[in-house]
Amino acid sequence: QVQLVESGGGLVQPGGSLRLSCAASGSGFSGNVMAWYRQAPGKERELVAKITSRGYINYKDYVDSVKGRFTISRDNAKNTLTLLMTNLKPEDTAVYYCNKATGPYYTWGQGTQVTVSS
């Protein structure tokens, strides 16, 4: 079973940047479409970015609200998933999680808190 540990969150001012990391232990990471999700207080968890892995070509997709600002990447050799977030907005405030893009999901990690505020 893969275990997921997210890190890199914090408090940042509007317009700032953060880089989130997800470390996956166990086997199977490289063969799955992976994604970053976020959950704001009182809201449902939403998928914000996903990335496939077909050999050396990674196909990426983003929810409209983050297109042009967020970049997802992965390193299958290191079992890591990264989300570079730029031009952050207060509405990006949420707990961010990584997991497979579709079920059955790995056990969810604790996530990493991102707060965008002046």
N, C-alpha and C positions, 0 to 999 in steps of 0.2 A: 504494500500500500504506500502510495506517495504521500509524503508530508510536506506541507507548504508553509514557508515562513516569509512574511512580508516585512519590509523595512524601508526607511528613507523618508517617511512622512515628517511633518512638522508644521510650524507656524510661518507663514510667508505673507508678504504684502501683495495686494493686487498688482498684477504685472510681473510678478516674480516667477521663479522656476524651481522645480523640484525634480529629482530623479528617484523613482521608486524601484525597488528590487524585490524579486521573489526567488527564493532558493527552494528547489524541490529535491527532496531526498527519495531514494527508491528508483525503481525502473519504470519505464513507460512514458516518461516526460516527452522525449523527443518525437514520439509517434502521434502525439495528440495536438489538435488545434487548441491553443491556449488563449486565455483572455484575462483582461483586467476588468474588475467590476467596482462599483462604488455604491455605498448606501448612506444617504443623508438622513438626519434625524426625522422620523415620522414618514419616511418614504421607503418604497420598495428598492431592493437591490437592482441595479441596472448594469448591463454590460456596456462598457465604454470603448473597448478596443479588443481586437482579436487578431491572431496571427497563426497562419498555417506553417507547415514546414514540409516542403516537397523538395528534397535534395538541397540544393543550394539556393532555391528560390523561395522566399517568404512572401506569402500573400497577406496583406493587412487590410483591416477594415475598421472604421471608427463610427461612433454615433455622431450625428451632425453637430451636436453642441461642442465637440472637442476637435473636430476636423481642422487641420492647419495649426493646432496648438499642441497636441499630444502626439508622441511617436512611440510605438511599441516595437520591441525587438526581443530577440531570444538568442541564447547561446546554448545549443544542445550539448556541446562538449562539457559545459559546466553546469548543465541543468538549471539555468537561470532565465528569468523573464524580467524585462525592464520596461518601465514606462517613464519617458521623459516628458515632463509637463512644463510648458512655457506659457507666458502671458496668462497666468492664473487669474481667475475671477472668483469673487465671493461665492458664487453658485457652484464652484468646484469643491467647496467644503464638504467632506464626507470621510467615511472610513473606506479605504481602498483594499480590495482583495484580489488575489489571483486564483485561477482555477481553470479547468477545462471549459471550452466554449459551450459544450453541450453535455447533458447527463449521460450516464451516471457520473456524478461529480466526485472528485477527491474530497476527503474531509476538509472542511473550510478551516483556514488558519485564523489567527486573531485579527488580521488586517493591520493596516497602518493609518493613523489619523492624519488627514491633511486639512489644515485650517487656513483659509485665505481671508485675511482681515487687516485693516489698517489700524 
